C-alpha cells in the first residue's frame, strides 16, 4: 500500500506501507511496480493528491466508494499498469 500516513497505517494494519511521494503519478506507479503495492490510501488531501489520481493519465487507478472505505480516498492500482 502507498499512503500519506505510512507509519500510522502500517502500525494500525500490521502491514508494510510506502510513503506517497510528492511526484507525478508515474512515480507512484514506479513504487507500486518495484514494491508490489496494490493500492493508494489517502486519509487527507496532500499536495497533488488525490486530484492527480483521478485526472488525465490516471487510468491505472480505480477509486473505491468512500462509503466502503470509512471516508478514506482509496485507489486500487490496475495490475496491468505495474507489470
C-alpha positions in Angstrom: 0.0 0.0 0.0 1.1 3.5 -0.8 -0.2 6.2 1.6 0.1 9.7 3.0 0.3 8.1 6.5 2.8 5.2 6.2 3.8 4.8 9.8 0.3 5.2 11.2 -1.3 2.8 8.7 1.5 0.3 8.9 1.1 0.1 12.7 -2.7 0.0 12.6 -3.0 -2.6 9.9 0.1 -4.6 10.6 1.3 -4.5 7.1 4.1 -2.8 5.1 3.3 0.6 3.6 5.2 3.1 1.4 5.1 6.9 1.7 3.2 8.7 -1.1 5.8 10.8 -2.9 5.2 14.4 -3.9 5.9 13.3 -7.5 3.8 12.6 -10.6 1.6 9.6 -11.0 4.3 7.8 -12.9 6.5 7.8 -9.8 3.6 6.3 -7.8 3.3 3.6 -10.4 7.1 3.0 -10.2 6.8 2.5 -6.5 3.9 0.1 -7.0 5.9 -1.8 -9.6 9.1 -2.1 -7.5 7.4 -3.0 -4.2 4.2 -4.7 -5.3 1.8 -2.1 -3.9 -1.8 -2.8 -4.9 -3.5 0.4 -3.6 -3.1 4.0 -2.7 -4.8 5.1 0.5 -5.1 8.8 1.4 -6.5 9.9 4.8 -6.3 13.5 3.8 -5.5 15.6 0.7 -1.8 16.0 0.2 -0.3 18.3 -2.4 -1.3 17.0 -5.9 -3.2 14.0 -4.4 -5.9 12.7 -4.7 -6.7 15.0 -7.6 -3.9 13.6 -9.7 -5.2 10.0 -9.3 -8.5 11.0 -10.9 -7.2 13.2 -13.8 -5.8 12.5 -17.2 -3.1 9.9 -17.2 -4.5 8.2 -14.1 -6.4 5.4 -15.8 -4.4 2.9 -13.7 -6.1 3.9 -10.5 -9.7 2.8 -9.8 -11.3 4.7 -6.8 -13.3 2.8 -4.3 -16.6 4.4 -3.0 -16.0 6.5 0.1 -18.8 4.6 1.9 -16.8 1.4 1.6 -13.6 2.9 3.0 -14.7 4.9 6.0 -14.1 8.1 4.2 -10.5 7.5 3.1 -9.7 8.0 -0.5 -8.7 4.5 -1.7 -7.5 3.8 -5.3 -6.8 0.2 -6.4 -3.9 0.0 -8.8 -4.6 -1.9 -12.0 -2.1 -4.8 -12.1 -1.6 -4.4 -15.8 -0.1 -1.0 -15.2 2.7 -2.3 -13.0 3.9 -5.3 -14.9 
